[in-house]
Every structure is written in C-alpha cells, then in structure tokens.
Amino acid sequence: MKAIDILKAQEMDAIPTYIFKRDVLGVDRNDDTMIKLKEEVLASEHVNKITQLQLPDGSWGKFHTLSIMNNEKITTEQALRRLLYLGLDKNDDPIKKAINYIEGHLSDEYDFRDYNEKKHDWKLFTHMIGATWIKLFDNENEFALKIARNRAQVVEHAFSGESYNNDKYKEAYNDILSPQKGKYILKIENFYQVSLLKDMLTAKTEKSFMNYIMNYENGILYIYEGSLSRTPDEFCSRVGNRYINAYNLVSNYRISNNYSDMFVNWINSHEEDGLWDMSSIVKDHIDLPLSTSWRKSINRKIDCSIKILKVLRKLNYEVNRNE
C-alpha cells in the first residue's frame, strides 16, 4: 500500500511513530526500539497533559459525567479514551492505577464520584461502563469478564430466534441483570455493550448481532448517530470522523470484514497522493491529534492516515507489514 511506504519515509513524532509501528506494521511492543519509543510516548506533552491530572486513587475525579461546577477539566472516562488513542496499554502505570481504581468500584468498595442519574439503575450502569474501560485495555481481566459474560447472556437470548427480539432482550435483561424496578433498560446498540461483547458471543449470535448493529438506523449510541450501512456525505467532517470511529469499534469483531467493502471503497475514494487528510475540523483532542502540532499539514495527514490504516488492518484489508 502506497500510504505505508510514504509513512515509513516520514520523520514522525514519537506517538504516531509508535502507533504506526505497533498497530499498522505489527512490530512487537517488546522490541528494543519500541520500548524506547514508549518511553518517549509517556514523556510526551499529549500524555503528560492527561496524566498530570490523575489523582492518587487512579481516577480523574468523576468517571462518566463532567462537572463544570467542580472545575474538573476531564473525567476518568475521557482521560482513558485519550490515553488509549495515544498508545498507552495495561502495562503503563497510569492505566494500571486506573484499572485498579475501577476494580475497586466493581468490587463495591466505593462508588464513582458521579451524580446518580436517576433514570438508570446506577450501580448496574456504572459497573457496565467501568468494565468496558477495563476490557478495552485488558481483554482478559476477570472483573470485566464477569460483567461481560452476563451481558453476553442477555444478547444471546435476544438473538435466539431468526433475528433480534426486543421483548426477549428485555426479558433476559430483567432476569439476568436484575435492574431496579422501573429503571431504564439501556438499548442494545450502544458503545459500552458493543465494546464489552468482543469475543463473548457464539458465532451465530455474533453474526446476527453484527448484522443488526451495522444496519440499525440510529447507529451506535455515544459513537455515531446514523446507520453504518450508509457512508457520510462529507469525509472531512466530524460526522466522517465519528463514522470511522464506529468502524474502528465494530472491526474488533471477527466477522466485521464481511461488511467492510463499502467502508473501504469510501476510504479509498478520499485518498490524496497516497495519504488521507480529514482537515483540522477533526482535531477533537480525543483520538486526534497524535503529533505534537498540526501547524504543518503533513503532520495532520500522518495522523489521519495512521488512524485509517489501523482500521483497515483490523478489517483484514491488505496492509503491508514488517517490510
């Protein structure tokens, strides 16, 4: 792929270099050069901006909600999302501390600091979002797997027939998860459940679940607000960026490449001189930027291209590695 050769020839900052080598070229993170690169990543401005706000207990204050009244600059969830995109993993100290903090909550040692959203069974909801963030960093963590297994049972029952049955979903949700009476039942098509259920479903149910998610008219709650079966009108847009994020999420499923042709064609149609440029409008300080600065347009193109190549690789699209 032309983009691979172009990026190999670029002088890139530590974060895009590390992510490109690890997630696109497949270089072992325990390689000596990768270990040195990770040290540079951890010392970078982007990472330090987040980690310097981490509290001694491993959190960043509130977990799911952002309280302006308390002058908190970031929530734990936002911090973890940003650090995940910046290349940190479960072996890095800030993530270890955060996972330990979440495990304490899942063990009912303490509640998150968030305001209790009355419509939810708050314990059930916060256990789900906490488990999700652990599992995104550590797919084999037992605290997270316990919750994921229960959610998987619910989804298995919902798809036990020929297609998704919302009544069966509610039935299993109540029987297995035992929410407080009258509380909101979270819809099946949301970021947390799609994240948690990776590697948790039978092949039959995964196929049905993925078909449902890909064709659901309102997309994936918290990630993308339209059907994944239709490409956005504009590539250089926040909507286009969220669409790629949605595909990045579903690409964690084994059969996601069955649905990838339209996405890949859309991506390829917006390649310019071998790279992709989504413009500065996608600079959301969540998954972008990776480079220290976008004052030079090549850095923006590098970051956008690495973001896209990561998804293409996960979709088993042809990406030349280790050449």
C-alpha positions as CSV (number, residue, x, y, z in Angstrom):
1,M,0.0,0.0,0.0
2,K,1.3,3.4,-1.0
3,A,0.5,5.0,2.3
4,I,2.7,2.5,4.2
5,D,5.8,3.5,2.1
6,I,5.1,7.2,2.4
7,L,4.8,7.0,6.2
8,K,7.9,4.8,6.5
9,A,9.8,7.7,4.8
10,Q,8.5,10.4,7.1
11,E,10.1,11.8,10.2
12,M,7.3,11.5,12.7
13,D,6.8,12.4,16.4
14,A,7.1,9.6,19.0
15,I,3.3,8.9,19.3
16,P,2.4,8.5,15.7
17,T,5.6,6.5,15.1
18,Y,4.8,4.1,18.0
19,I,1.2,3.6,16.9
20,F,2.2,3.2,13.3
21,K,4.7,0.5,14.1
22,R,2.6,-1.3,16.7
23,D,-0.9,-1.1,15.2
24,V,-0.2,-0.9,11.4
25,L,3.1,-2.7,10.9
26,G,2.6,-5.1,13.7
27,V,6.0,-4.6,15.4
28,D,6.2,-6.3,18.8
29,R,5.9,-3.8,21.6
30,N,8.6,-5.6,23.5
31,D,11.1,-4.9,20.7
32,D,14.0,-2.7,22.0
33,T,13.2,0.2,19.6
34,M,9.5,0.0,20.7
35,I,10.4,0.1,24.4
36,K,12.5,3.2,23.8
37,L,9.7,4.8,21.8
38,K,7.2,4.0,24.5
39,E,9.4,6.0,27.0
40,E,9.1,8.9,24.6
41,V,5.4,8.5,24.3
42,L,5.0,8.5,28.1
43,A,7.1,11.6,28.4
44,S,5.2,13.4,25.6
45,E,3.2,16.6,26.0
46,H,0.0,15.0,25.0
47,V,0.3,12.2,27.6
48,N,1.5,14.4,30.4
49,K,-1.4,16.8,29.8
50,I,-3.6,14.0,30.9
51,T,-1.5,12.1,33.4
52,Q,-0.6,15.1,35.5
53,L,-4.3,15.4,36.3
54,Q,-4.6,11.9,37.6
55,L,-5.5,11.7,41.3
56,P,-3.7,9.4,43.8
57,D,-6.6,6.9,43.7
58,G,-6.1,6.4,40.0
59,S,-9.1,8.4,38.8
60,W,-9.5,11.8,37.3
61,G,-12.4,12.7,39.6
62,K,-15.8,11.9,38.1
63,F,-16.0,9.0,35.8
64,H,-18.8,9.4,33.3
65,T,-20.0,13.0,33.7
66,L,-18.2,16.3,33.5
67,S,-19.0,18.7,36.3
68,I,-18.2,22.3,35.5
69,M,-19.3,23.3,39.0
70,N,-16.4,21.5,40.5
71,N,-14.0,22.9,37.9
72,E,-12.9,19.4,36.8
73,K,-11.1,19.5,33.5
74,I,-11.6,15.9,32.4
75,T,-13.4,12.8,33.5
76,T,-11.8,9.4,34.1
77,E,-13.6,8.1,31.0
78,Q,-12.4,10.9,28.8
79,A,-8.8,10.5,30.1
80,L,-8.8,6.8,29.4
81,R,-10.2,7.3,25.9
82,R,-7.5,9.8,25.1
83,L,-4.7,7.7,26.6
84,L,-5.9,4.6,24.7
85,Y,-5.7,6.5,21.4
86,L,-2.3,7.9,22.4
87,G,-0.9,4.3,22.6
88,L,-0.9,3.5,26.3
89,D,-1.8,0.0,27.4
90,K,-2.4,-2.0,30.6
91,N,1.3,-2.2,31.4
92,D,1.7,1.6,31.7
93,D,1.5,3.0,35.3
94,P,-1.4,5.5,34.6
95,I,-3.5,2.7,33.2
96,K,-2.6,0.2,36.0
97,K,-3.7,2.8,38.5
98,A,-6.9,3.5,36.7
99,I,-7.8,-0.2,36.3
100,N,-7.1,-0.8,40.0
101,Y,-9.5,2.1,40.8
102,I,-12.2,0.7,38.6
103,E,-11.8,-2.8,40.0
104,G,-12.4,-1.3,43.5
105,H,-15.7,0.1,42.2
106,L,-16.7,-3.2,40.6
107,S,-15.9,-4.9,43.9
108,D,-18.4,-2.5,45.6
109,E,-15.6,-0.9,47.8
110,Y,-16.8,2.6,46.8
111,D,-19.0,4.4,44.3
112,F,-17.8,6.6,41.4
113,R,-18.0,10.3,42.3
114,D,-20.6,11.0,39.6
115,Y,-24.0,12.3,40.2
116,N,-26.5,9.5,40.4
117,E,-28.6,9.6,37.1
118,K,-32.0,8.7,38.4
119,K,-33.3,7.1,35.3
120,H,-30.7,4.3,35.4
121,D,-30.0,1.6,37.9
122,W,-26.9,3.5,38.7
123,K,-24.8,0.6,40.1
124,L,-25.7,-1.6,37.1
125,F,-24.8,1.2,34.7
126,T,-21.5,2.2,36.3
127,H,-20.4,-1.4,36.6
128,M,-21.0,-1.7,32.8
129,I,-19.1,1.4,31.9
130,G,-16.3,0.6,34.3
131,A,-16.0,-3.0,33.0
132,T,-16.0,-1.6,29.4
133,W,-12.9,0.6,30.0
134,I,-11.0,-2.2,31.8
135,K,-11.8,-4.6,28.9
136,L,-10.7,-2.1,26.3
137,F,-7.2,-2.2,27.9
138,D,-7.3,-5.8,29.2
139,N,-9.5,-8.2,27.3
140,E,-8.8,-11.0,29.9
141,N,-9.5,-9.1,33.1
142,E,-11.7,-11.2,35.3
143,F,-13.6,-8.3,36.9
144,A,-14.6,-7.1,33.4
145,L,-15.2,-10.6,32.0
146,K,-17.7,-11.4,34.8
147,I,-19.9,-8.4,33.7
148,A,-19.3,-9.1,30.0
149,R,-20.5,-12.7,30.4
150,N,-23.8,-11.6,32.0
151,R,-24.3,-9.0,29.2
152,A,-23.5,-11.7,26.6
153,Q,-26.2,-14.0,28.0
154,V,-28.7,-11.2,27.6
155,V,-27.7,-10.7,24.0
156,E,-27.6,-14.4,23.2
157,H,-31.3,-14.6,24.4
158,A,-32.3,-11.6,22.4
159,F,-31.0,-13.2,19.2
160,S,-32.0,-16.8,20.0
161,G,-34.6,-16.6,17.1
162,E,-34.1,-15.7,13.5
163,S,-33.5,-12.0,14.3
164,Y,-33.3,-9.5,17.2
165,N,-36.3,-9.7,19.5
166,N,-36.6,-6.7,21.8
167,D,-39.1,-8.4,24.1
168,K,-36.6,-11.3,24.6
169,Y,-33.9,-8.7,25.3
170,K,-35.9,-7.0,28.0
171,E,-36.9,-10.4,29.4
172,A,-33.2,-11.5,29.7
173,Y,-32.1,-8.1,30.9
174,N,-34.5,-8.3,33.8
175,D,-33.9,-11.9,34.6
176,I,-30.1,-11.9,34.4
177,L,-29.1,-8.3,35.3
178,S,-31.9,-7.7,37.8
179,P,-32.2,-3.9,37.4
180,Q,-34.1,-1.9,40.0
181,K,-37.8,-1.9,39.2
182,G,-38.9,0.9,36.8
183,K,-35.4,1.9,35.8
184,Y,-34.3,2.5,32.2
185,I,-33.3,-0.5,30.2
186,L,-30.3,0.5,28.1
187,K,-30.7,-0.2,24.5
188,I,-28.6,-3.0,23.0
189,E,-26.9,-0.8,20.4
190,N,-24.6,1.3,22.5
191,F,-20.8,1.8,22.7
192,Y,-20.4,0.0,26.0
193,Q,-22.2,-3.2,25.1
194,V,-20.6,-3.4,21.7
195,S,-17.2,-2.9,23.3
196,L,-17.9,-5.4,26.1
197,L,-19.2,-8.2,23.8
198,K,-16.0,-8.6,21.8
199,D,-15.0,-12.3,21.9
200,M,-18.0,-13.1,24.1
201,L,-20.7,-14.3,21.7
202,T,-21.2,-17.5,19.9
203,A,-20.5,-17.4,16.1
204,K,-24.2,-17.5,15.3
205,T,-25.1,-14.7,17.7
206,E,-22.1,-12.6,16.7
207,K,-23.2,-12.8,13.1
208,S,-26.8,-11.7,14.0
209,F,-25.7,-9.0,16.4
210,M,-23.2,-7.5,13.9
211,N,-25.8,-7.5,11.2
212,Y,-28.2,-5.7,13.5
213,I,-25.6,-3.1,14.6
214,M,-24.5,-2.5,11.0
215,N,-28.0,-1.8,9.8
216,Y,-29.5,-0.1,12.8
217,E,-30.9,3.2,11.6
218,N,-29.6,5.3,14.6
219,G,-26.1,3.9,14.7
220,I,-24.2,3.2,17.9
221,L,-25.2,5.3,20.9
222,Y,-22.3,7.6,22.2
223,I,-20.3,6.9,19.0
224,Y,-22.2,7.5,15.7
225,E,-25.7,8.7,15.1
226,G,-26.5,7.2,11.7
227,S,-26.7,3.8,10.0
228,L,-23.3,2.2,9.4
229,S,-24.7,0.9,6.1
230,R,-24.6,4.4,4.6
231,T,-21.4,6.4,4.2
232,P,-21.5,10.1,5.3
233,D,-21.9,12.8,2.7
234,E,-18.6,14.5,3.8
235,F,-15.3,12.9,4.5
236,C,-13.6,16.0,6.0
237,S,-16.1,16.4,8.8
238,R,-16.8,15.5,12.4
239,V,-19.5,13.1,11.2
240,G,-17.0,11.4,8.9
241,N,-14.6,11.1,11.8
242,R,-17.2,9.5,14.0
243,Y,-18.1,7.1,11.2
244,I,-14.5,5.9,11.1
245,N,-14.6,5.6,14.9
246,A,-17.7,3.4,14.6
247,Y,-15.9,1.1,12.2
248,N,-12.9,1.0,14.4
249,L,-15.2,-0.3,17.1
250,V,-17.0,-3.0,15.1
251,S,-13.7,-4.0,13.5
252,N,-12.9,-5.7,16.8
253,Y,-15.4,-8.4,15.8
254,R,-14.2,-11.4,13.8
255,I,-16.8,-11.1,11.0
256,S,-16.6,-7.4,10.6
257,N,-14.7,-7.7,7.3
258,N,-17.9,-9.2,5.8
259,Y,-19.3,-5.6,6.0
260,S,-16.2,-3.7,5.0
261,D,-16.3,-3.3,1.2
262,M,-18.4,-0.2,1.3
263,F,-16.4,1.4,4.0
264,V,-13.1,0.6,2.3
265,N,-14.3,1.9,-1.0
266,W,-15.4,5.2,0.7
267,I,-12.0,5.5,2.4
268,N,-10.1,4.8,-0.8
269,S,-12.1,7.4,-2.7
270,H,-10.8,10.1,-0.4
271,E,-7.1,9.2,-0.6
272,E,-5.0,12.0,-1.9
273,D,-1.4,11.4,-3.1
274,G,-1.3,8.2,-1.0
275,L,-2.5,9.7,2.3
276,W,-5.7,10.9,3.9
277,D,-6.4,14.4,5.2
278,M,-9.6,15.0,7.1
279,S,-8.8,18.6,7.8
280,S,-8.4,20.4,11.1
281,I,-12.1,20.0,11.9
282,V,-11.5,16.5,13.3
283,K,-9.0,17.8,15.9
284,D,-11.1,16.8,18.9
285,H,-8.3,16.1,21.4
286,I,-9.7,12.6,21.9
287,D,-8.3,10.4,19.1
288,L,-6.6,13.3,17.3
289,P,-4.1,14.8,17.1
290,L,-1.3,12.3,17.6
291,S,1.5,14.6,16.5
292,T,2.7,17.3,18.8
293,S,1.5,20.0,16.4
294,W,-0.6,20.3,13.2
295,R,0.9,23.6,12.2
296,K,2.5,21.6,9.3
297,S,-0.2,19.9,7.2
298,I,1.9,16.8,6.8
299,N,1.6,16.0,10.5
300,R,-2.2,16.2,10.2
301,K,-2.1,13.9,7.1
302,I,0.2,11.5,9.0
303,D,-2.2,11.3,12.0
304,C,-5.3,10.9,9.8
305,S,-3.7,8.2,7.7
306,I,-2.5,6.2,10.7
307,K,-6.0,6.4,12.2
308,I,-7.4,5.0,9.0
309,L,-4.7,2.4,8.4
310,K,-5.3,1.0,11.9
311,V,-9.0,0.3,11.0
312,L,-8.1,-1.2,7.6
313,R,-5.7,-3.6,9.2
314,K,-8.3,-4.7,11.7
315,L,-10.7,-5.3,8.9
316,N,-8.1,-7.6,7.3
317,Y,-7.7,-5.2,4.4
318,E,-4.4,-5.7,2.7
319,V,-1.7,-3.7,4.6
320,N,2.0,-4.5,4.0
321,R,3.6,-5.2,7.4
322,N,7.2,-5.6,8.5
323,E,8.7,-4.8,5.2
